[in-house]
Amino acid sequence: MGRYRIPLGQSIDDTIGTALGYQMFLDGIDSQLISEVGARTSTQSEKEKGAVGFGARYQRIIGRYHVQRLDSFVAGRERGAYGLRTEWMVKF
Protein backbone atom coordinates (compact mmCIF):
# COMPACT_ATOMS: atom_id res chain seq x y z
CA MET A 1 0.00 0.00 0.00
CA GLY A 2 3.04 2.25 0.19
CA ARG A 3 3.02 3.08 -3.55
CA TYR A 4 -0.09 5.25 -3.26
CA ARG A 5 -0.79 8.42 -1.33
CA ILE A 6 -1.15 7.74 2.37
CA PRO A 7 -4.49 5.86 2.55
CA LEU A 8 -4.59 5.38 6.31
CA GLY A 9 -3.87 9.03 7.24
CA GLN A 10 -0.84 11.29 7.44
CA SER A 11 -0.26 12.00 11.12
CA ILE A 12 1.76 9.34 12.93
CA ASP A 13 1.90 11.04 16.34
CA ASP A 14 0.37 8.94 19.11
CA THR A 15 -0.78 6.10 16.84
CA ILE A 16 -0.43 2.35 16.76
CA GLY A 17 -0.92 0.10 13.73
CA THR A 18 -0.28 -3.24 12.14
CA ALA A 19 -0.13 -4.87 8.71
CA LEU A 20 -0.46 -8.47 7.62
CA GLY A 21 0.21 -9.83 4.15
CA TYR A 22 0.07 -13.10 2.27
CA GLN A 23 1.81 -14.09 -0.99
CA MET A 24 0.65 -16.95 -3.23
CA PHE A 25 2.64 -18.31 -6.16
CA LEU A 26 0.50 -19.37 -9.10
CA ASP A 27 1.71 -21.29 -12.16
CA GLY A 28 5.09 -22.04 -10.57
CA ILE A 29 6.85 -18.76 -9.85
CA ASP A 30 5.69 -17.01 -13.03
CA SER A 31 2.73 -15.28 -11.37
CA GLN A 32 2.02 -14.07 -7.87
CA LEU A 33 -0.97 -12.82 -5.94
CA ILE A 34 -0.15 -10.68 -2.92
CA SER A 35 -2.75 -9.39 -0.47
CA GLU A 36 -2.25 -7.10 2.50
CA VAL A 37 -4.47 -5.67 5.22
CA GLY A 38 -3.40 -2.81 7.47
CA ALA A 39 -4.98 -0.87 10.32
CA ARG A 40 -4.12 2.02 12.60
CA THR A 41 -5.69 3.86 15.48
CA SER A 42 -4.84 6.70 17.81
CA THR A 43 -3.61 6.10 21.33
CA GLN A 44 -5.27 9.39 22.36
CA SER A 45 -9.06 9.29 22.68
CA GLU A 46 -9.54 12.88 21.43
CA LYS A 47 -7.40 12.38 18.31
CA GLU A 48 -8.60 11.19 14.87
CA LYS A 49 -10.44 7.90 14.50
CA GLY A 50 -8.80 4.71 13.30
CA ALA A 51 -8.60 3.44 9.73
CA VAL A 52 -8.35 0.09 7.98
CA GLY A 53 -7.19 -0.71 4.46
CA PHE A 54 -6.78 -3.61 2.06
CA GLY A 55 -4.40 -3.89 -0.90
CA ALA A 56 -3.79 -6.53 -3.55
CA ARG A 57 -1.25 -7.07 -6.33
CA TYR A 58 -1.26 -9.54 -9.19
CA GLN A 59 2.07 -9.90 -10.97
CA ARG A 60 2.95 -12.08 -13.96
CA ILE A 61 6.18 -12.68 -15.84
CA ILE A 62 5.72 -12.48 -19.61
CA GLY A 63 8.59 -13.88 -21.60
CA ARG A 64 12.11 -13.37 -20.35
CA TYR A 65 12.26 -9.62 -19.71
CA HIS A 66 8.68 -8.41 -19.14
CA VAL A 67 6.53 -8.19 -16.00
CA GLN A 68 2.87 -7.12 -15.94
CA ARG A 69 1.61 -5.79 -12.60
CA LEU A 70 -1.88 -4.83 -11.38
CA ASP A 71 -2.25 -3.10 -7.98
CA SER A 72 -5.38 -1.99 -6.13
CA PHE A 73 -6.33 -0.77 -2.69
CA VAL A 74 -9.28 0.43 -0.65
CA ALA A 75 -9.04 2.15 2.73
CA GLY A 76 -11.72 3.32 5.14
CA ARG A 77 -11.50 6.68 6.89
CA GLU A 78 -13.83 9.65 7.01
CA ARG A 79 -13.79 10.13 3.22
CA GLY A 80 -12.38 6.76 2.21
CA ALA A 81 -9.71 6.16 -0.43
CA TYR A 82 -9.30 3.72 -3.29
CA GLY A 83 -7.04 3.20 -6.26
CA LEU A 84 -6.13 0.99 -9.19
CA ARG A 85 -2.82 0.93 -11.05
CA THR A 86 -1.23 -1.13 -13.79
CA GLU A 87 2.43 -1.29 -14.75
CA TRP A 88 4.43 -2.97 -17.52
CA MET A 89 8.11 -3.43 -16.64
CA VAL A 90 10.97 -4.30 -18.95
CA LYS A 91 13.95 -5.74 -17.09
CA PHE A 92 17.40 -5.96 -18.65
Buried (B, 14 or more C-beta within 10 A) or exposed (E): BEEBEEBBBEEEEEBEBEBEEEEEEEEEEEBBBBBBBBBBBBEEEEEBEBBBBBBBBBBBBEEEEEBBBBBBBBBBBEEEBEBEEEEEEEEE
